[in-house]
Protein backbone atom coordinates (compact mmCIF):
# COMPACT_ATOMS: atom_id res chain seq x y z
CA UNK A 1 0.00 0.00 0.00
CA UNK A 2 1.22 3.49 -0.72
CA UNK A 3 1.59 5.92 2.14
CA UNK A 4 0.02 8.53 -0.09
CA UNK A 5 -3.19 6.54 -0.61
CA UNK A 6 -3.66 6.30 3.14
CA UNK A 7 -2.70 9.91 3.76
CA UNK A 8 -4.89 11.19 0.92
CA UNK A 9 -7.94 9.97 2.82
CA UNK A 10 -6.93 11.55 6.11
CA UNK A 11 -8.29 14.76 7.62
CA UNK A 12 -4.68 15.93 8.05
CA UNK A 13 -4.22 16.11 4.27
CA UNK A 14 -7.44 18.02 3.85
CA UNK A 15 -6.37 20.51 6.51
CA UNK A 16 -2.88 20.90 5.04
CA UNK A 17 -4.17 21.20 1.49
CA UNK A 18 -6.97 23.61 2.31
CA UNK A 19 -4.51 25.92 4.07
CA UNK A 20 -2.70 26.19 0.75
CA UNK A 21 -5.89 26.01 -1.34
CA UNK A 22 -4.50 22.92 -3.12
CA UNK A 23 -6.59 19.74 -3.02
CA UNK A 24 -6.71 16.41 -4.88
CA UNK A 25 -9.01 16.54 -7.91
CA UNK A 26 -9.90 12.85 -7.76
CA UNK A 27 -7.93 12.03 -10.92
CA UNK A 28 -5.37 9.29 -10.24
CA UNK A 29 -3.22 6.87 -12.20
CA UNK A 30 -0.60 4.16 -11.78
CA UNK A 31 2.57 3.43 -13.71
CA UNK A 32 5.61 1.28 -12.97
CA UNK A 33 4.63 0.72 -9.35
CA UNK A 34 4.11 4.44 -8.73
CA UNK A 35 0.80 6.13 -7.95
CA UNK A 36 -0.13 9.60 -9.23
CA UNK A 37 -2.65 12.04 -7.78
CA UNK A 38 -3.64 15.21 -9.58
CA UNK A 39 -3.93 18.35 -7.46
CA UNK A 40 -6.12 21.37 -8.11
CA UNK A 41 -4.81 24.33 -10.07
CA UNK A 42 -2.11 26.23 -8.22
CA UNK A 43 1.31 27.78 -8.39
CA UNK A 44 4.32 25.42 -8.60
CA UNK A 45 5.43 26.25 -5.05
CA UNK A 46 1.96 25.60 -3.59
CA UNK A 47 1.65 22.31 -5.52
CA UNK A 48 5.09 21.14 -4.34
CA UNK A 49 4.28 22.18 -0.74
CA UNK A 50 1.03 20.18 -0.88
CA UNK A 51 2.90 17.18 -2.29
CA UNK A 52 5.51 17.39 0.50
CA UNK A 53 2.69 17.64 3.07
CA UNK A 54 1.46 14.33 1.61
CA UNK A 55 4.89 12.75 2.11
CA UNK A 56 5.84 12.93 -1.58
CA UNK A 57 6.88 15.40 -4.32
CA UNK A 58 5.64 16.59 -7.67
CA UNK A 59 6.17 13.97 -10.38
CA UNK A 60 9.62 13.17 -11.78
CA UNK A 61 9.11 11.98 -15.35
CA UNK A 62 11.73 9.39 -16.27
CA UNK A 63 10.54 8.07 -19.65
CA UNK A 64 8.40 8.84 -22.67
CA UNK A 65 5.96 6.13 -21.55
CA UNK A 66 5.52 7.79 -18.14
CA UNK A 67 5.09 11.20 -19.81
CA UNK A 68 2.44 9.74 -22.15
CA UNK A 69 0.56 8.21 -19.21
CA UNK A 70 0.52 11.52 -17.34
CA UNK A 71 -0.81 13.38 -20.34
CA UNK A 72 -3.49 10.80 -21.15
CA UNK A 73 -4.57 10.47 -17.51
CA UNK A 74 -4.26 14.01 -16.18
CA UNK A 75 -3.10 16.56 -18.70
CA UNK A 76 -4.89 16.28 -22.01
CA UNK A 77 -7.03 19.34 -21.26
CA UNK A 78 -4.76 21.45 -19.04
CA UNK A 79 -1.13 22.03 -18.09
CA UNK A 80 0.54 19.96 -15.37
CA UNK A 81 3.26 21.08 -12.96
CA UNK A 82 6.22 18.71 -12.95
CA UNK A 83 8.80 18.41 -10.17
CA UNK A 84 11.37 19.76 -12.64
CA UNK A 85 12.81 23.07 -11.45
CA UNK A 86 15.81 25.31 -12.06
CA UNK A 87 18.68 24.99 -9.57
CA UNK A 88 21.15 27.47 -11.05
CA UNK A 89 21.55 30.43 -13.39
CA UNK A 90 21.89 28.48 -16.67
CA UNK A 91 19.02 27.21 -18.78
CA UNK A 92 20.28 23.64 -18.30
CA UNK A 93 20.49 23.76 -14.49
CA UNK A 94 17.39 21.71 -13.68
CA UNK A 95 16.71 18.96 -11.12
CA UNK A 96 13.76 16.87 -9.94
CA UNK A 97 12.28 17.96 -6.60
CA UNK A 98 12.37 14.34 -5.37
CA UNK A 99 16.12 14.03 -6.05
CA UNK A 100 15.89 11.62 -9.01
CA UNK A 101 18.66 11.90 -11.60
CA UNK A 102 17.60 13.73 -14.77
CA UNK A 103 17.58 10.93 -17.36
CA UNK A 104 14.72 12.11 -19.57
CA UNK A 105 13.39 15.50 -20.70
CA UNK A 106 10.73 16.48 -23.21
CA UNK A 107 11.15 20.22 -23.81
CA UNK A 108 9.19 21.94 -26.53
CA UNK A 109 11.29 23.53 -29.29
CA UNK A 110 13.57 26.14 -27.70
CA UNK A 111 12.65 25.12 -24.15
CA UNK A 112 13.77 25.57 -21.48
CA UNK A 113 14.74 29.13 -22.31
CA UNK A 114 14.71 30.95 -18.95
CA UNK A 115 12.68 33.82 -20.43
CA UNK A 116 11.45 36.29 -17.77
CA UNK A 117 13.32 34.36 -15.02
CA UNK A 118 11.40 31.14 -15.56
CA UNK A 119 12.30 28.42 -13.10
CA UNK A 120 9.59 25.70 -13.12
CA UNK A 121 8.45 23.19 -15.74
CA UNK A 122 4.93 22.39 -16.82
CA UNK A 123 3.46 20.35 -19.66
CA UNK A 124 1.48 21.43 -22.65
CA UNK A 125 -1.54 19.29 -23.59
CA UNK A 126 0.64 17.62 -26.27
CA UNK A 127 3.09 16.40 -23.58
CA UNK A 128 5.93 18.79 -24.39
CA UNK A 129 7.45 20.76 -21.52
CA UNK A 130 7.90 24.49 -21.03
CA UNK A 131 9.66 26.48 -18.32
CA UNK A 132 7.66 29.25 -16.64
CA UNK A 133 7.69 31.31 -13.48
CA UNK A 134 5.81 30.00 -10.44
CA UNK A 135 2.83 32.25 -11.10
CA UNK A 136 3.16 32.06 -14.85
CA UNK A 137 1.98 34.56 -17.40
CA UNK A 138 1.32 31.53 -19.63
CA UNK A 139 -2.48 31.32 -19.94
CA UNK A 140 -4.59 28.69 -18.27
CA UNK A 141 -4.50 26.86 -14.96
CA UNK A 142 -1.76 24.39 -14.05
CA UNK A 143 -2.47 21.32 -11.96
CA UNK A 144 0.15 19.57 -9.83
CA UNK A 145 0.78 15.83 -10.11
CA UNK A 146 2.01 14.08 -6.97
CA UNK A 147 4.04 10.90 -7.43
CA UNK A 148 3.99 8.32 -4.65
CA UNK A 149 6.53 5.54 -4.50
CA UNK A 150 5.82 2.45 -2.36
CA UNK A 151 7.68 2.30 0.93
CA UNK A 152 9.69 -0.96 0.90
CA UNK A 153 9.64 -1.28 4.69
CA UNK A 154 5.86 -1.28 4.73
CA UNK A 155 5.72 -4.36 2.47
CA UNK A 156 8.28 -6.16 4.62
CA UNK A 157 6.29 -5.41 7.79
CA UNK A 158 3.07 -6.61 6.16
CA UNK A 159 4.71 -9.85 5.02
CA UNK A 160 6.24 -10.45 8.46
CA UNK A 161 2.91 -9.77 10.16
CA UNK A 162 1.03 -12.16 7.88
CA UNK A 163 3.67 -14.86 8.38
CA UNK A 164 3.50 -14.49 12.16
CA UNK A 165 -0.28 -14.63 12.10
CA UNK A 166 -0.21 -17.82 10.00
CA UNK A 167 2.38 -19.42 12.26
CA UNK A 168 0.36 -18.48 15.37
CA UNK A 169 -2.84 -19.90 13.86
CA UNK A 170 -1.07 -23.16 12.99
CA UNK A 171 0.38 -23.42 16.52
CA UNK A 172 -3.04 -22.89 18.10
CA UNK A 173 -4.52 -25.63 15.93
CA UNK A 174 -1.94 -28.27 16.99
CA UNK A 175 -2.84 -30.74 19.73
CA UNK A 176 -0.45 -30.72 22.72
C-alpha positions in Angstrom: 0.0 0.0 0.0 1.2 3.5 -0.7 1.6 5.9 2.1 0.0 8.5 -0.1 -3.2 6.5 -0.6 -3.7 6.3 3.1 -2.7 9.9 3.8 -4.9 11.2 0.9 -7.9 10.0 2.8 -6.9 11.6 6.1 -8.3 14.8 7.6 -4.7 15.9 8.0 -4.2 16.1 4.3 -7.4 18.0 3.8 -6.4 20.5 6.5 -2.9 20.9 5.0 -4.2 21.2 1.5 -7.0 23.6 2.3 -4.5 25.9 4.1 -2.7 26.2 0.7 -5.9 26.0 -1.3 -4.5 22.9 -3.1 -6.6 19.7 -3.0 -6.7 16.4 -4.9 -9.0 16.5 -7.9 -9.9 12.8 -7.8 -7.9 12.0 -10.9 -5.4 9.3 -10.2 -3.2 6.9 -12.2 -0.6 4.2 -11.8 2.6 3.4 -13.7 5.6 1.3 -13.0 4.6 0.7 -9.4 4.1 4.4 -8.7 0.8 6.1 -8.0 -0.1 9.6 -9.2 -2.7 12.0 -7.8 -3.6 15.2 -9.6 -3.9 18.4 -7.5 -6.1 21.4 -8.1 -4.8 24.3 -10.1 -2.1 26.2 -8.2 1.3 27.8 -8.4 4.3 25.4 -8.6 5.4 26.2 -5.0 2.0 25.6 -3.6 1.7 22.3 -5.5 5.1 21.1 -4.3 4.3 22.2 -0.7 1.0 20.2 -0.9 2.9 17.2 -2.3 5.5 17.4 0.5 2.7 17.6 3.1 1.5 14.3 1.6 4.9 12.7 2.1 5.8 12.9 -1.6 6.9 15.4 -4.3 5.6 16.6 -7.7 6.2 14.0 -10.4 9.6 13.2 -11.8 9.1 12.0 -15.4 11.7 9.4 -16.3 10.5 8.1 -19.6 8.4 8.8 -22.7 6.0 6.1 -21.5 5.5 7.8 -18.1 5.1 11.2 -19.8 2.4 9.7 -22.2 0.6 8.2 -19.2 0.5 11.5 -17.3 -0.8 13.4 -20.3 -3.5 10.8 -21.1 -4.6 10.5 -17.5 -4.3 14.0 -16.2 -3.1 16.6 -18.7 -4.9 16.3 -22.0 -7.0 19.3 -21.3 -4.8 21.5 -19.0 -1.1 22.0 -18.1 0.5 20.0 -15.4 3.3 21.1 -13.0 6.2 18.7 -12.9 8.8 18.4 -10.2 11.4 19.8 -12.6 12.8 23.1 -11.5 15.8 25.3 -12.1 18.7 25.0 -9.6 21.1 27.5 -11.0 21.6 30.4 -13.4 21.9 28.5 -16.7 19.0 27.2 -18.8 20.3 23.6 -18.3 20.5 23.8 -14.5 17.4 21.7 -13.7 16.7 19.0 -11.1 13.8 16.9 -9.9 12.3 18.0 -6.6 12.4 14.3 -5.4 16.1 14.0 -6.0 15.9 11.6 -9.0 18.7 11.9 -11.6 17.6 13.7 -14.8 17.6 10.9 -17.4 14.7 12.1 -19.6 13.4 15.5 -20.7 10.7 16.5 -23.2 11.1 20.2 -23.8 9.2 21.9 -26.5 11.3 23.5 -29.3 13.6 26.1 -27.7 12.7 25.1 -24.1 13.8 25.6 -21.5 14.7 29.1 -22.3 14.7 30.9 -18.9 12.7 33.8 -20.4 11.5 36.3 -17.8 13.3 34.4 -15.0 11.4 31.1 -15.6 12.3 28.4 -13.1 9.6 25.7 -13.1 8.5 23.2 -15.7 4.9 22.4 -16.8 3.5 20.4 -19.7 1.5 21.4 -22.7 -1.5 19.3 -23.6 0.6 17.6 -26.3 3.1 16.4 -23.6 5.9 18.8 -24.4 7.5 20.8 -21.5 7.9 24.5 -21.0 9.7 26.5 -18.3 7.7 29.3 -16.6 7.7 31.3 -13.5 5.8 30.0 -10.4 2.8 32.3 -11.1 3.2 32.1 -14.9 2.0 34.6 -17.4 1.3 31.5 -19.6 -2.5 31.3 -19.9 -4.6 28.7 -18.3 -4.5 26.9 -15.0 -1.8 24.4 -14.0 -2.5 21.3 -12.0 0.1 19.6 -9.8 0.8 15.8 -10.1 2.0 14.1 -7.0 4.0 10.9 -7.4 4.0 8.3 -4.6 6.5 5.5 -4.5 5.8 2.5 -2.4 7.7 2.3 0.9 9.7 -1.0 0.9 9.6 -1.3 4.7 5.9 -1.3 4.7 5.7 -4.4 2.5 8.3 -6.2 4.6 6.3 -5.4 7.8 3.1 -6.6 6.2 4.7 -9.9 5.0 6.2 -10.5 8.5 2.9 -9.8 10.2 1.0 -12.2 7.9 3.7 -14.9 8.4 3.5 -14.5 12.2 -0.3 -14.6 12.1 -0.2 -17.8 10.0 2.4 -19.4 12.3 0.4 -18.5 15.4 -2.8 -19.9 13.9 -1.1 -23.2 13.0 0.4 -23.4 16.5 -3.0 -22.9 18.1 -4.5 -25.6 15.9 -1.9 -28.3 17.0 -2.8 -30.7 19.7 -0.5 -30.7 22.7 
